[in-house]
Amino acid sequence: MTQTDLTEEDQELIMNLTEAYQEARAQAVQEGVEQGVQLERRQVVENLLRFRFGSVDEELSKVVDSLLQLTPEEFTPLCLELSREDLLARFNPHQ
């Protein structure tokens, strides 16, 4: 069957499916980019904590998600200036 053999309905269906595929693909790419950015930010926070305290143990790993809610401009000085105890108290108040 060639393109000219397709009915108008078939051609419209192909156009709609192509558009839906392109939209789904663009959304998947965007989600991948966002996940990559989140992973990079997590690595930055963990590296800052590792640099400061030598390692990221279970207690410190619990504050990483809270720190990621902040902008890099906000979390960087906190990671570099606050003591371990202050970080834990501020971002893990349930201890």
PyMOL Python script that loads the backbone (N, CA, C, O; Angstrom):
from pymol import cmd

cmd.read_pdbstr("""\
ATOM      1  N   MET A   1       0.850  -1.173   0.000  1.00  0.00           N
ATOM      2  CA  MET A   1       0.000   0.000   0.000  1.00  0.00           C
ATOM      3  C   MET A   1       0.899   1.240   0.000  1.00  0.00           C
ATOM      4  O   MET A   1       1.799   1.359   0.832  1.00  0.00           O
ATOM      5  N   THR A   2       0.660   2.127  -0.902  1.00  0.00           N
ATOM      6  CA  THR A   2       1.446   3.357  -0.982  1.00  0.00           C
ATOM      7  C   THR A   2       0.689   4.485  -0.299  1.00  0.00           C
ATOM      8  O   THR A   2      -0.483   4.344   0.051  1.00  0.00           O
ATOM      9  N   GLN A   3       1.377   5.604  -0.116  1.00  0.00           N
ATOM     10  CA  GLN A   3       0.778   6.769   0.547  1.00  0.00           C
ATOM     11  C   GLN A   3      -0.493   7.198  -0.170  1.00  0.00           C
ATOM     12  O   GLN A   3      -1.453   7.623   0.474  1.00  0.00           O
ATOM     13  N   THR A   4      -0.511   7.093  -1.478  1.00  0.00           N
ATOM     14  CA  THR A   4      -1.686   7.535  -2.235  1.00  0.00           C
ATOM     15  C   THR A   4      -2.857   6.582  -2.051  1.00  0.00           C
ATOM     16  O   THR A   4      -4.005   6.962  -2.282  1.00  0.00           O
ATOM     17  N   ASP A   5      -2.580   5.331  -1.631  1.00  0.00           N
ATOM     18  CA  ASP A   5      -3.648   4.366  -1.405  1.00  0.00           C
ATOM     19  C   ASP A   5      -4.322   4.564  -0.042  1.00  0.00           C
ATOM     20  O   ASP A   5      -5.370   3.975   0.222  1.00  0.00           O
ATOM     21  N   LEU A   6      -3.732   5.381   0.812  1.00  0.00           N
ATOM     22  CA  LEU A   6      -4.298   5.591   2.140  1.00  0.00           C
ATOM     23  C   LEU A   6      -5.525   6.479   2.051  1.00  0.00           C
ATOM     24  O   LEU A   6      -5.569   7.435   1.278  1.00  0.00           O
ATOM     25  N   THR A   7      -6.507   6.145   2.852  1.00  0.00           N
ATOM     26  CA  THR A   7      -7.698   6.980   2.885  1.00  0.00           C
ATOM     27  C   THR A   7      -7.373   8.257   3.658  1.00  0.00           C
ATOM     28  O   THR A   7      -6.345   8.357   4.327  1.00  0.00           O
ATOM     29  N   GLU A   8      -8.253   9.202   3.550  1.00  0.00           N
ATOM     30  CA  GLU A   8      -8.073  10.453   4.287  1.00  0.00           C
ATOM     31  C   GLU A   8      -8.062  10.168   5.789  1.00  0.00           C
ATOM     32  O   GLU A   8      -7.307  10.788   6.538  1.00  0.00           O
ATOM     33  N   GLU A   9      -8.896   9.237   6.221  1.00  0.00           N
ATOM     34  CA  GLU A   9      -8.938   8.835   7.630  1.00  0.00           C
ATOM     35  C   GLU A   9      -7.599   8.237   8.070  1.00  0.00           C
ATOM     36  O   GLU A   9      -7.088   8.559   9.143  1.00  0.00           O
ATOM     37  N   ASP A  10      -7.041   7.368   7.232  1.00  0.00           N
ATOM     38  CA  ASP A  10      -5.744   6.752   7.548  1.00  0.00           C
ATOM     39  C   ASP A  10      -4.655   7.815   7.654  1.00  0.00           C
ATOM     40  O   ASP A  10      -3.831   7.777   8.568  1.00  0.00           O
ATOM     41  N   GLN A  11      -4.652   8.753   6.726  1.00  0.00           N
ATOM     42  CA  GLN A  11      -3.644   9.809   6.745  1.00  0.00           C
ATOM     43  C   GLN A  11      -3.776  10.671   8.000  1.00  0.00           C
ATOM     44  O   GLN A  11      -2.775  11.059   8.602  1.00  0.00           O
ATOM     45  N   GLU A  12      -5.018  10.970   8.390  1.00  0.00           N
ATOM     46  CA  GLU A  12      -5.244  11.758   9.594  1.00  0.00           C
ATOM     47  C   GLU A  12      -4.781  10.985  10.825  1.00  0.00           C
ATOM     48  O   GLU A  12      -4.181  11.564  11.730  1.00  0.00           O
ATOM     49  N   LEU A  13      -5.053   9.690  10.865  1.00  0.00           N
ATOM     50  CA  LEU A  13      -4.618   8.856  11.978  1.00  0.00           C
ATOM     51  C   LEU A  13      -3.092   8.842  12.071  1.00  0.00           C
ATOM     52  O   LEU A  13      -2.538   8.963  13.163  1.00  0.00           O
ATOM     53  N   ILE A  14      -2.426   8.697  10.959  1.00  0.00           N
ATOM     54  CA  ILE A  14      -0.956   8.693  10.944  1.00  0.00           C
ATOM     55  C   ILE A  14      -0.422  10.026  11.447  1.00  0.00           C
ATOM     56  O   ILE A  14       0.529  10.061  12.227  1.00  0.00           O
ATOM     57  N   MET A  15      -1.029  11.120  11.006  1.00  0.00           N
ATOM     58  CA  MET A  15      -0.578  12.439  11.461  1.00  0.00           C
ATOM     59  C   MET A  15      -0.783  12.584  12.969  1.00  0.00           C
ATOM     60  O   MET A  15       0.091  13.101  13.665  1.00  0.00           O
ATOM     61  N   ASN A  16      -1.932  12.131  13.477  1.00  0.00           N
ATOM     62  CA  ASN A  16      -2.204  12.226  14.913  1.00  0.00           C
ATOM     63  C   ASN A  16      -1.251  11.355  15.714  1.00  0.00           C
ATOM     64  O   ASN A  16      -0.758  11.782  16.758  1.00  0.00           O
ATOM     65  N   LEU A  17      -0.985  10.155  15.248  1.00  0.00           N
ATOM     66  CA  LEU A  17      -0.059   9.256  15.942  1.00  0.00           C
ATOM     67  C   LEU A  17       1.360   9.812  15.919  1.00  0.00           C
ATOM     68  O   LEU A  17       2.085   9.711  16.909  1.00  0.00           O
ATOM     69  N   THR A  18       1.753  10.394  14.801  1.00  0.00           N
ATOM     70  CA  THR A  18       3.083  10.994  14.694  1.00  0.00           C
ATOM     71  C   THR A  18       3.216  12.148  15.679  1.00  0.00           C
ATOM     72  O   THR A  18       4.235  12.278  16.357  1.00  0.00           O
ATOM     73  N   GLU A  19       2.192  12.980  15.757  1.00  0.00           N
ATOM     74  CA  GLU A  19       2.222  14.102  16.684  1.00  0.00           C
ATOM     75  C   GLU A  19       2.260  13.613  18.137  1.00  0.00           C
ATOM     76  O   GLU A  19       3.008  14.147  18.955  1.00  0.00           O
ATOM     77  N   ALA A  20       1.454  12.600  18.451  1.00  0.00           N
ATOM     78  CA  ALA A  20       1.434  12.062  19.811  1.00  0.00           C
ATOM     79  C   ALA A  20       2.789  11.452  20.165  1.00  0.00           C
ATOM     80  O   ALA A  20       3.272  11.618  21.286  1.00  0.00           O
ATOM     81  N   TYR A  21       3.402  10.748  19.214  1.00  0.00           N
ATOM     82  CA  TYR A  21       4.718  10.165  19.443  1.00  0.00           C
ATOM     83  C   TYR A  21       5.757  11.255  19.706  1.00  0.00           C
ATOM     84  O   TYR A  21       6.558  11.141  20.634  1.00  0.00           O
ATOM     85  N   GLN A  22       5.742  12.296  18.899  1.00  0.00           N
ATOM     86  CA  GLN A  22       6.712  13.381  19.065  1.00  0.00           C
ATOM     87  C   GLN A  22       6.537  14.087  20.408  1.00  0.00           C
ATOM     88  O   GLN A  22       7.523  14.449  21.050  1.00  0.00           O
ATOM     89  N   GLU A  23       5.289  14.285  20.835  1.00  0.00           N
ATOM     90  CA  GLU A  23       5.033  14.907  22.133  1.00  0.00           C
ATOM     91  C   GLU A  23       5.522  14.009  23.276  1.00  0.00           C
ATOM     92  O   GLU A  23       6.146  14.487  24.223  1.00  0.00           O
ATOM     93  N   ALA A  24       5.237  12.711  23.180  1.00  0.00           N
ATOM     94  CA  ALA A  24       5.668  11.773  24.223  1.00  0.00           C
ATOM     95  C   ALA A  24       7.191  11.698  24.273  1.00  0.00           C
ATOM     96  O   ALA A  24       7.777  11.629  25.354  1.00  0.00           O
ATOM     97  N   ARG A  25       7.819  11.711  23.130  1.00  0.00           N
ATOM     98  CA  ARG A  25       9.280  11.660  23.079  1.00  0.00           C
ATOM     99  C   ARG A  25       9.884  12.928  23.683  1.00  0.00           C
ATOM    100  O   ARG A  25      10.844  12.852  24.450  1.00  0.00           O
ATOM    101  N   ALA A  26       9.329  14.084  23.342  1.00  0.00           N
ATOM    102  CA  ALA A  26       9.827  15.350  23.891  1.00  0.00           C
ATOM    103  C   ALA A  26       9.665  15.371  25.407  1.00  0.00           C
ATOM    104  O   ALA A  26      10.547  15.847  26.121  1.00  0.00           O
ATOM    105  N   GLN A  27       8.545  14.860  25.895  1.00  0.00           N
ATOM    106  CA  GLN A  27       8.321  14.818  27.341  1.00  0.00           C
ATOM    107  C   GLN A  27       9.323  13.878  28.006  1.00  0.00           C
ATOM    108  O   GLN A  27       9.852  14.191  29.073  1.00  0.00           O
ATOM    109  N   ALA A  28       9.584  12.740  27.389  1.00  0.00           N
ATOM    110  CA  ALA A  28      10.546  11.789  27.946  1.00  0.00           C
ATOM    111  C   ALA A  28      11.947  12.398  27.989  1.00  0.00           C
ATOM    112  O   ALA A  28      12.677  12.216  28.964  1.00  0.00           O
ATOM    113  N   VAL A  29      12.314  13.108  26.948  1.00  0.00           N
ATOM    114  CA  VAL A  29      13.621  13.773  26.921  1.00  0.00           C
ATOM    115  C   VAL A  29      13.701  14.813  28.032  1.00  0.00           C
ATOM    116  O   VAL A  29      14.706  14.892  28.739  1.00  0.00           O
ATOM    117  N   GLN A  30      12.648  15.608  28.188  1.00  0.00           N
ATOM    118  CA  GLN A  30      12.622  16.637  29.235  1.00  0.00           C
ATOM    119  C   GLN A  30      12.727  16.000  30.620  1.00  0.00           C
ATOM    120  O   GLN A  30      13.455  16.500  31.478  1.00  0.00           O
ATOM    121  N   GLU A  31      12.010  14.906  30.842  1.00  0.00           N
ATOM    122  CA  GLU A  31      12.078  14.217  32.129  1.00  0.00           C
ATOM    123  C   GLU A  31      13.487  13.677  32.376  1.00  0.00           C
ATOM    124  O   GLU A  31      13.984  13.718  33.502  1.00  0.00           O
ATOM    125  N   GLY A  32      14.115  13.179  31.337  1.00  0.00           N
ATOM    126  CA  GLY A  32      15.484  12.691  31.461  1.00  0.00           C
ATOM    127  C   GLY A  32      16.445  13.809  31.822  1.00  0.00           C
ATOM    128  O   GLY A  32      17.336  13.625  32.652  1.00  0.00           O
ATOM    129  N   VAL A  33      16.267  14.967  31.200  1.00  0.00           N
ATOM    130  CA  VAL A  33      17.107  16.124  31.511  1.00  0.00           C
ATOM    131  C   VAL A  33      16.912  16.528  32.969  1.00  0.00           C
ATOM    132  O   VAL A  33      17.880  16.779  33.686  1.00  0.00           O
ATOM    133  N   GLU A  34      15.647  16.589  33.404  1.00  0.00           N
ATOM    134  CA  GLU A  34      15.360  16.983  34.783  1.00  0.00           C
ATOM    135  C   GLU A  34      15.952  15.987  35.777  1.00  0.00           C
ATOM    136  O   GLU A  34      16.489  16.387  36.810  1.00  0.00           O
ATOM    137  N   GLN A  35      15.859  14.694  35.472  1.00  0.00           N
ATOM    138  CA  GLN A  35      16.443  13.675  36.347  1.00  0.00           C
ATOM    139  C   GLN A  35      17.959  13.816  36.388  1.00  0.00           C
ATOM    140  O   GLN A  35      18.578  13.636  37.437  1.00  0.00           O
ATOM    141  N   GLY A  36      18.550  14.135  35.251  1.00  0.00           N
ATOM    142  CA  GLY A  36      20.000  14.328  35.197  1.00  0.00           C
ATOM    143  C   GLY A  36      20.432  15.512  36.043  1.00  0.00           C
ATOM    144  O   GLY A  36      21.446  15.445  36.738  1.00  0.00           O
ATOM    145  N   VAL A  37      19.670  16.594  35.990  1.00  0.00           N
ATOM    146  CA  VAL A  37      19.979  17.783  36.791  1.00  0.00           C
ATOM    147  C   VAL A  37      19.859  17.441  38.273  1.00  0.00           C
ATOM    148  O   VAL A  37      20.712  17.828  39.071  1.00  0.00           O
ATOM    149  N   GLN A  38      18.801  16.717  38.642  1.00  0.00           N
ATOM    150  CA  GLN A  38      18.621  16.338  40.047  1.00  0.00           C
ATOM    151  C   GLN A  38      19.764  15.440  40.512  1.00  0.00           C
ATOM    152  O   GLN A  38      20.257  15.594  41.629  1.00  0.00           O
ATOM    153  N   LEU A  39      20.182  14.516  39.674  1.00  0.00           N
ATOM    154  CA  LEU A  39      21.286  13.631  40.037  1.00  0.00           C
ATOM    155  C   LEU A  39      22.578  14.423  40.209  1.00  0.00           C
ATOM    156  O   LEU A  39      23.341  14.168  41.141  1.00  0.00           O
ATOM    157  N   GLU A  40      22.827  15.371  39.325  1.00  0.00           N
ATOM    158  CA  GLU A  40      24.023  16.213  39.440  1.00  0.00           C
ATOM    159  C   GLU A  40      23.984  17.037  40.718  1.00  0.00           C
ATOM    160  O   GLU A  40      24.996  17.161  41.408  1.00  0.00           O
ATOM    161  N   ARG A  41      22.830  17.598  41.038  1.00  0.00           N
ATOM    162  CA  ARG A  41      22.709  18.391  42.267  1.00  0.00           C
ATOM    163  C   ARG A  41      22.945  17.519  43.487  1.00  0.00           C
ATOM    164  O   ARG A  41      23.618  17.937  44.430  1.00  0.00           O
ATOM    165  N   ARG A  42      22.395  16.303  43.479  1.00  0.00           N
ATOM    166  CA  ARG A  42      22.605  15.373  44.595  1.00  0.00           C
ATOM    167  C   ARG A  42      24.094  15.077  44.745  1.00  0.00           C
ATOM    168  O   ARG A  42      24.616  15.063  45.860  1.00  0.00           O
ATOM    169  N   GLN A  43      24.773  14.842  43.634  1.00  0.00           N
ATOM    170  CA  GLN A  43      26.206  14.558  43.690  1.00  0.00           C
ATOM    171  C   GLN A  43      26.985  15.748  44.234  1.00  0.00           C
ATOM    172  O   GLN A  43      27.948  15.571  44.980  1.00  0.00           O
ATOM    173  N   VAL A  44      26.577  16.957  43.867  1.00  0.00           N
ATOM    174  CA  VAL A  44      27.252  18.154  44.377  1.00  0.00           C
ATOM    175  C   VAL A  44      27.087  18.244  45.891  1.00  0.00           C
ATOM    176  O   VAL A  44      28.064  18.465  46.607  1.00  0.00           O
ATOM    177  N   VAL A  45      25.861  18.076  46.382  1.00  0.00           N
ATOM    178  CA  VAL A  45      25.613  18.147  47.822  1.00  0.00           C
ATOM    179  C   VAL A  45      26.406  17.060  48.548  1.00  0.00           C
ATOM    180  O   VAL A  45      27.059  17.333  49.555  1.00  0.00           O
ATOM    181  N   GLU A  46      26.348  15.837  48.041  1.00  0.00           N
ATOM    182  CA  GLU A  46      27.077  14.744  48.691  1.00  0.00           C
ATOM    183  C   GLU A  46      28.586  14.995  48.665  1.00  0.00           C
ATOM    184  O   GLU A  46      29.279  14.698  49.638  1.00  0.00           O
ATOM    185  N   ASN A  47      29.095  15.537  47.565  1.00  0.00           N
ATOM    186  CA  ASN A  47      30.529  15.843  47.492  1.00  0.00           C
ATOM    187  C   ASN A  47      30.917  16.946  48.478  1.00  0.00           C
ATOM    188  O   ASN A  47      31.976  16.870  49.101  1.00  0.00           O
ATOM    189  N   LEU A  48      30.080  17.962  48.623  1.00  0.00           N
ATOM    190  CA  LEU A  48      30.356  19.022  49.594  1.00  0.00           C
ATOM    191  C   LEU A  48      30.400  18.440  51.010  1.00  0.00           C
ATOM    192  O   LEU A  48      31.292  18.763  51.795  1.00  0.00           O
ATOM    193  N   LEU A  49      29.433  17.585  51.324  1.00  0.00           N
ATOM    194  CA  LEU A  49      29.399  16.979  52.655  1.00  0.00           C
ATOM    195  C   LEU A  49      30.594  16.039  52.860  1.00  0.00           C
ATOM    196  O   LEU A  49      31.173  15.988  53.945  1.00  0.00           O
ATOM    197  N   ARG A  50      30.951  15.306  51.821  1.00  0.00           N
ATOM    198  CA  ARG A  50      32.102  14.397  51.900  1.00  0.00           C
ATOM    199  C   ARG A  50      33.394  15.194  52.103  1.00  0.00           C
ATOM    200  O   ARG A  50      34.247  14.817  52.907  1.00  0.00           O
ATOM    201  N   PHE A  51      33.523  16.286  51.374  1.00  0.00           N
ATOM    202  CA  PHE A  51      34.698  17.155  51.512  1.00  0.00           C
ATOM    203  C   PHE A  51      34.784  17.694  52.932  1.00  0.00           C
ATOM    204  O   PHE A  51      35.859  17.723  53.532  1.00  0.00           O
ATOM    205  N   ARG A  52      33.659  18.114  53.456  1.00  0.00           N
ATOM    206  CA  ARG A  52      33.639  18.745  54.776  1.00  0.00           C
ATOM    207  C   ARG A  52      33.816  17.761  55.914  1.00  0.00           C
ATOM    208  O   ARG A  52      34.541  18.040  56.869  1.00  0.00           O
ATOM    209  N   PHE A  53      33.151  16.597  55.821  1.00  0.00           N
ATOM    210  CA  PHE A  53      33.110  15.682  56.955  1.00  0.00           C
ATOM    211  C   PHE A  53      33.808  14.351  56.717  1.00  0.00           C
ATOM    212  O   PHE A  53      33.814  13.489  57.596  1.00  0.00           O
ATOM    213  N   GLY A  54      34.393  14.176  55.542  1.00  0.00           N
ATOM    214  CA  GLY A  54      35.148  12.958  55.259  1.00  0.00           C
ATOM    215  C   GLY A  54      34.323  11.839  54.656  1.00  0.00           C
ATOM    216  O   GLY A  54      34.857  11.013  53.915  1.00  0.00           O
ATOM    217  N   SER A  55      33.038  11.791  54.957  1.00  0.00           N
ATOM    218  CA  SER A  55      32.151  10.780  54.379  1.00  0.00           C
ATOM    219  C   SER A  55      30.711  11.224  54.584  1.00  0.00           C
ATOM    220  O   SER A  55      30.424  12.129  55.369  1.00  0.00           O
ATOM    221  N   VAL A  56      29.821  10.572  53.866  1.00  0.00           N
ATOM    222  CA  VAL A  56      28.391  10.819  54.048  1.00  0.00           C
ATOM    223  C   VAL A  56      27.812   9.541  54.631  1.00  0.00           C
ATOM    224  O   VAL A  56      27.517   8.585  53.914  1.00  0.00           O
ATOM    225  N   ASP A  57      27.656   9.547  55.953  1.00  0.00           N
ATOM    226  CA  ASP A  57      27.113   8.368  56.616  1.00  0.00           C
ATOM    227  C   ASP A  57      25.585   8.398  56.553  1.00  0.00           C
ATOM    228  O   ASP A  57      24.999   9.267  55.908  1.00  0.00           O
ATOM    229  N   GLU A  58      24.960   7.456  57.218  1.00  0.00           N
ATOM    230  CA  GLU A  58      23.503   7.339  57.151  1.00  0.00           C
ATOM    231  C   GLU A  58      22.808   8.595  57.679  1.00  0.00           C
ATOM    232  O   GLU A  58      21.815   9.041  57.105  1.00  0.00           O
ATOM    233  N   GLU A  59      23.322   9.161  58.761  1.00  0.00           N
ATOM    234  CA  GLU A  59      22.709  10.372  59.317  1.00  0.00           C
ATOM    235  C   GLU A  59      22.781  11.536  58.346  1.00  0.00           C
ATOM    236  O   GLU A  59      21.782  12.218  58.116  1.00  0.00           O
ATOM    237  N   LEU A  60      23.955  11.768  57.777  1.00  0.00           N
ATOM    238  CA  LEU A  60      24.094  12.875  56.826  1.00  0.00           C
ATOM    239  C   LEU A  60      23.289  12.633  55.558  1.00  0.00           C
ATOM    240  O   LEU A  60      22.748  13.577  54.983  1.00  0.00           O
ATOM    241  N   SER A  61      23.202  11.393  55.118  1.00  0.00           N
ATOM    242  CA  SER A  61      22.452  11.116  53.890  1.00  0.00           C
ATOM    243  C   SER A  61      20.977  11.469  54.054  1.00  0.00           C
ATOM    244  O   SER A  61      20.286  11.734  53.071  1.00  0.00           O
ATOM    245  N   LYS A  62      20.492  11.474  55.307  1.00  0.00           N
ATOM    246  CA  LYS A  62      19.089  11.829  55.543  1.00  0.00           C
ATOM    247  C   LYS A  62      18.819  13.315  55.340  1.00  0.00           C
ATOM    248  O   LYS A  62      17.674  13.696  55.097  1.00  0.00           O
ATOM    249  N   VAL A  63      19.833  14.159  55.431  1.00  0.00           N
ATOM    250  CA  VAL A  63      19.617  15.597  55.241  1.00  0.00           C
ATOM    251  C   VAL A  63      19.793  16.025  53.777  1.00  0.00           C
ATOM    252  O   VAL A  63      19.448  17.150  53.416  1.00  0.00           O
ATOM    253  N   VAL A  64      20.323  15.139  52.946  1.00  0.00           N
ATOM    254  CA  VAL A  64      20.582  15.496  51.542  1.00  0.00           C
ATOM    255  C   VAL A  64      19.293  15.902  50.839  1.00  0.00           C
ATOM    256  O   VAL A  64      19.274  16.917  50.142  1.00  0.00           O
ATOM    257  N   ASP A  65      18.214  15.135  51.004  1.00  0.00           N
ATOM    258  CA  ASP A  65      16.959  15.480  50.323  1.00  0.00           C
ATOM    259  C   ASP A  65      16.447  16.855  50.746  1.00  0.00           C
ATOM    260  O   ASP A  65      15.930  17.610  49.922  1.00  0.00           O
ATOM    261  N   SER A  66      16.592  17.175  52.022  1.00  0.00           N
ATOM    262  CA  SER A  66      16.170  18.498  52.497  1.00  0.00           C
ATOM    263  C   SER A  66      17.032  19.592  51.880  1.00  0.00           C
ATOM    264  O   SER A  66      16.520  20.636  51.475  1.00  0.00           O
ATOM    265  N   LEU A  67      18.319  19.358  51.810  1.00  0.00           N
ATOM    266  CA  LEU A  67      19.212  20.346  51.196  1.00  0.00           C
ATOM    267  C   LEU A  67      18.891  20.549  49.723  1.00  0.00           C
ATOM    268  O   LEU A  67      19.044  21.654  49.201  1.00  0.00           O
ATOM    269  N   LEU A  68      18.447  19.495  49.050  1.00  0.00           N
ATOM    270  CA  LEU A  68      18.133  19.595  47.622  1.00  0.00           C
ATOM    271  C   LEU A  68      16.883  20.431  47.353  1.00  0.00           C
ATOM    272  O   LEU A  68      16.627  20.810  46.210  1.00  0.00           O
ATOM    273  N   GLN A  69      16.111  20.717  48.387  1.00  0.00           N
ATOM    274  CA  GLN A  69      14.948  21.595  48.217  1.00  0.00           C
ATOM    275  C   GLN A  69      15.377  23.053  48.080  1.00  0.00           C
ATOM    276  O   GLN A  69      14.589  23.905  47.671  1.00  0.00           O
ATOM    277  N   LEU A  70      16.623  23.328  48.424  1.00  0.00           N
ATOM    278  CA  LEU A  70      17.167  24.687  48.355  1.00  0.00           C
ATOM    279  C   LEU A  70      17.880  24.900  47.029  1.00  0.00           C
ATOM    280  O   LEU A  70      18.196  23.940  46.325  1.00  0.00           O
ATOM    281  N   THR A  71      18.130  26.154  46.691  1.00  0.00           N
ATOM    282  CA  THR A  71      18.912  26.458  45.496  1.00  0.00           C
ATOM    283  C   THR A  71      20.394  26.194  45.805  1.00  0.00           C
ATOM    284  O   THR A  71      20.779  26.153  46.974  1.00  0.00           O
ATOM    285  N   PRO A  72      21.218  26.018  44.783  1.00  0.00           N
ATOM    286  CA  PRO A  72      22.657  25.848  45.034  1.00  0.00           C
ATOM    287  C   PRO A  72      23.257  27.019  45.812  1.00  0.00           C
ATOM    288  O   PRO A  72      24.166  26.834  46.622  1.00  0.00           O
ATOM    289  N   GLU A  73      22.750  28.208  45.564  1.00  0.00           N
ATOM    290  CA  GLU A  73      23.244  29.380  46.281  1.00  0.00           C
ATOM    291  C   GLU A  73      22.921  29.290  47.769  1.00  0.00           C
ATOM    292  O   GLU A  73      23.638  29.856  48.594  1.00  0.00           O
ATOM    293  N   GLU A  74      21.855  28.590  48.113  1.00  0.00           N
ATOM    294  CA  GLU A  74      21.462  28.434  49.507  1.00  0.00           C
ATOM    295  C   GLU A  74      22.161  27.245  50.166  1.00  0.00           C
ATOM    296  O   GLU A  74      22.641  27.354  51.295  1.00  0.00           O
ATOM    297  N   PHE A  75      22.221  26.091  49.453  1.00  0.00           N
ATOM    298  CA  PHE A  75      22.768  24.908  50.121  1.00  0.00           C
ATOM    299  C   PHE A  75      24.291  24.890  50.210  1.00  0.00           C
ATOM    300  O   PHE A  75      24.843  24.276  51.123  1.00  0.00           O
ATOM    301  N   THR A  76      24.978  25.548  49.286  1.00  0.00           N
ATOM    302  CA  THR A  76      26.442  25.506  49.307  1.00  0.00           C
ATOM    303  C   THR A  76      27.032  26.106  50.584  1.00  0.00           C
ATOM    304  O   THR A  76      27.839  25.446  51.238  1.00  0.00           O
ATOM    305  N   PRO A  77      26.660  27.328  50.962  1.00  0.00           N
ATOM    306  CA  PRO A  77      27.232  27.862  52.208  1.00  0.00           C
ATOM    307  C   PRO A  77      26.835  27.042  53.434  1.00  0.00           C
ATOM    308  O   PRO A  77      27.628  26.895  54.365  1.00  0.00           O
ATOM    309  N   LEU A  78      25.617  26.510  53.440  1.00  0.00           N
ATOM    310  CA  LEU A  78      25.198  25.694  54.584  1.00  0.00           C
ATOM    311  C   LEU A  78      26.079  24.459  54.720  1.00  0.00           C
ATOM    312  O   LEU A  78      26.495  24.099  55.821  1.00  0.00           O
ATOM    313  N   CYS A  79      26.359  23.811  53.588  1.00  0.00           N
ATOM    314  CA  CYS A  79      27.208  22.611  53.614  1.00  0.00           C
ATOM    315  C   CYS A  79      28.629  22.938  54.063  1.00  0.00           C
ATOM    316  O   CYS A  79      29.279  22.131  54.727  1.00  0.00           O
ATOM    317  N   LEU A  80      29.099  24.113  53.701  1.00  0.00           N
ATOM    318  CA  LEU A  80      30.481  24.472  54.005  1.00  0.00           C
ATOM    319  C   LEU A  80      30.656  25.153  55.361  1.00  0.00           C
ATOM    320  O   LEU A  80      31.750  25.135  55.925  1.00  0.00           O
ATOM    321  N   GLU A  81      29.597  25.749  55.882  1.00  0.00           N
ATOM    322  CA  GLU A  81      29.748  26.540  57.097  1.00  0.00           C
ATOM    323  C   GLU A  81      29.151  25.898  58.343  1.00  0.00           C
ATOM    324  O   GLU A  81      29.708  26.034  59.433  1.00  0.00           O
ATOM    325  N   LEU A  82      28.027  25.201  58.201  1.00  0.00           N
ATOM    326  CA  LEU A  82      27.391  24.618  59.378  1.00  0.00           C
ATOM    327  C   LEU A  82      28.151  23.386  59.853  1.00  0.00           C
ATOM    328  O   LEU A  82      28.709  22.635  59.053  1.00  0.00           O
ATOM    329  N   SER A  83      28.162  23.196  61.150  1.00  0.00           N
ATOM    330  CA  SER A  83      28.764  21.982  61.696  1.00  0.00           C
ATOM    331  C   SER A  83      27.856  20.798  61.379  1.00  0.00           C
ATOM    332  O   SER A  83      26.690  20.968  61.023  1.00  0.00           O
ATOM    333  N   ARG A  84      28.395  19.633  61.511  1.00  0.00           N
ATOM    334  CA  ARG A  84      27.615  18.409  61.298  1.00  0.00           C
ATOM    335  C   ARG A  84      26.372  18.423  62.196  1.00  0.00           C
ATOM    336  O   ARG A  84      25.268  18.113  61.749  1.00  0.00           O
ATOM    337  N   GLU A  85      26.569  18.786  63.462  1.00  0.00           N
ATOM    338  CA  GLU A  85      25.473  18.795  64.421  1.00  0.00           C
ATOM    339  C   GLU A  85      24.404  19.814  64.021  1.00  0.00           C
ATOM    340  O   GLU A  85      23.208  19.547  64.143  1.00  0.00           O
ATOM    341  N   ASP A  86      24.841  20.979  63.546  1.00  0.00           N
ATOM    342  CA  ASP A  86      23.887  22.005  63.119  1.00  0.00           C
ATOM    343  C   ASP A  86      23.097  21.561  61.888  1.00  0.00           C
ATOM    344  O   ASP A  86      21.891  21.792  61.804  1.00  0.00           O
ATOM    345  N   LEU A  87      23.778  20.924  60.938  1.00  0.00           N
ATOM    346  CA  LEU A  87      23.082  20.404  59.755  1.00  0.00           C
ATOM    347  C   LEU A  87      22.036  19.370  60.160  1.00  0.00           C
ATOM    348  O   LEU A  87      20.895  19.411  59.701  1.00  0.00           O
ATOM    349  N   LEU A  88      22.439  18.447  61.024  1.00  0.00           N
ATOM    350  CA  LEU A  88      21.513  17.401  61.455  1.00  0.00           C
ATOM    351  C   LEU A  88      20.329  18.011  62.201  1.00  0.00           C
ATOM    352  O   LEU A  88      19.185  17.611  61.985  1.00  0.00           O
ATOM    353  N   ALA A  89      20.597  18.968  63.069  1.00  0.00           N
ATOM    354  CA  ALA A  89      19.508  19.590  63.839  1.00  0.00           C
ATOM    355  C   ALA A  89      18.566  20.377  62.937  1.00  0.00           C
ATOM    356  O   ALA A  89      17.349  20.359  63.125  1.00  0.00           O
ATOM    357  N   ARG A  90      19.137  21.061  61.965  1.00  0.00           N
ATOM    358  CA  ARG A  90      18.321  21.920  61.108  1.00  0.00           C
ATOM    359  C   ARG A  90      17.488  21.117  60.102  1.00  0.00           C
ATOM    360  O   ARG A  90      16.334  21.458  59.843  1.00  0.00           O
ATOM    361  N   PHE A  91      18.066  20.059  59.537  1.00  0.00           N
ATOM    362  CA  PHE A  91      17.405  19.347  58.450  1.00  0.00           C
ATOM    363  C   PHE A  91      16.908  17.961  58.829  1.00  0.00           C
ATOM    364  O   PHE A  91      16.311  17.276  57.999  1.00  0.00           O
ATOM    365  N   ASN A  92      17.137  17.543  60.040  1.00  0.00           N
ATOM    366  CA  ASN A  92      16.654  16.236  60.497  1.00  0.00           C
ATOM    367  C   ASN A  92      16.170  16.408  61.937  1.00  0.00           C
ATOM    368  O   ASN A  92      16.739  15.820  62.857  1.00  0.00           O
ATOM    369  N   PRO A  93      15.122  17.211  62.136  1.00  0.00           N
ATOM    370  CA  PRO A  93      14.698  17.565  63.485  1.00  0.00           C
ATOM    371  C   PRO A  93      14.096  16.400  64.270  1.00  0.00           C
ATOM    372  O   PRO A  93      13.843  16.544  65.466  1.00  0.00           O
ATOM    373  N   HIS A  94      13.862  15.263  63.639  1.00  0.00           N
ATOM    374  CA  HIS A  94      13.227  14.118  64.300  1.00  0.00           C
ATOM    375  C   HIS A  94      14.210  13.219  65.015  1.00  0.00           C
ATOM    376  O   HIS A  94      13.836  12.139  65.472  1.00  0.00           O
ATOM    377  N   GLN A  95      15.457  13.639  65.123  1.00  0.00           N
ATOM    378  CA  GLN A  95      16.431  12.753  65.771  1.00  0.00           C
ATOM    379  C   GLN A  95      16.364  12.872  67.266  1.00  0.00           C
ATOM    380  O   GLN A  95      17.114  12.198  67.973  1.00  0.00           O
TER     381      GLN A  95
END
""", "prot")
cmd.dss("prot")
cmd.show_as("cartoon", "prot")
cmd.util.cbc("prot")
cmd.orient("prot")
